[in-house]
Amino acid sequence: MLSTNATNVTFDKNLYEWMPVSWSDGDDTQSIMMRATTFKDPSGVNKTTFQYRQNNGWVAAVTDAEVGDDFTVGNIEITIGAINKDLKTVNFWRGNVQMDFDASEDETGSWTLTSFAATGDNVTQVNTSNSWVQ
C-alpha cells in the first residue's frame, strides 16, 4: 500500500496480495483483509473488483467498480478513486472518515500497523503493533 496523502491509500496488486482495513467508532471495531483483483478497462473505463476474506475464502465486496463508486463491508465504507489497469493499482479512501496510518510487511508476509489516526465523525487512535493472520 502506498499512502498518497492523509486520506487516500493506493493498493498495488503487483506488490501486495492483500491489505488490512479497519473501522472503529470508539465502542465497536471491525478489521478485515481486503484485496483488489480483476483490473480491466472495457470500453476504456478502468474497473476493478474488491474482495474480502471470510471463513477461509475470498468473497466479492464489489465487482467491476469504477472511479467514484462506493461499497460497504460491515461498517467499513469504501470510496473508489483512480484505477490503473496496466499498473494494477487502485486508490481508495474510507467513506466520510479521514484516515492516516503507516503499515509495513516483513519478509514472512506479516503486517504491522505502526500508527493509526482518524479524524471526522468517528475518531480513533491506535499506537500499537498488530499481528495480521491470513
Steps between C-alpha positions, in 0.01 A plus 500: 500500500613849429358794691449783253401745775325493837170369360578276201668164463619337178490121482756353256417143400855453369643563848240363741261208510262668748472790745352552847201737519351604835213704643417617853252740655651480848263223615494252211780399265541300182814387319509305176748381243421653161649490152436642154487255209394477136626832364346570158385783275200404287404789275796701634368517861738357762324257737602270785346252740550523878490184710519439875600193697218307666499143640836408338393621156474818294155659448419775248422832670444679168547388140610728214528809721604823331611844615248655738326174594431429868459165674463373856629194683341488844559850639793581270407741220740522203505755217691411182750747355734468202539150349786404268448171317855489363673567833237300695452779755192652657470805724229498768390657826254417776158668477470828689786425741853616429776254582876504529714200586838340442510130418791274424537142384792285614678230302251234615199701384391614848350850516555757774307824540744727681258790546143585412309826535154590372307824494144575401170378643670199660835555673739212575867481594704182528870509580582132534633232273248255356560148378283419197431134429401383155 
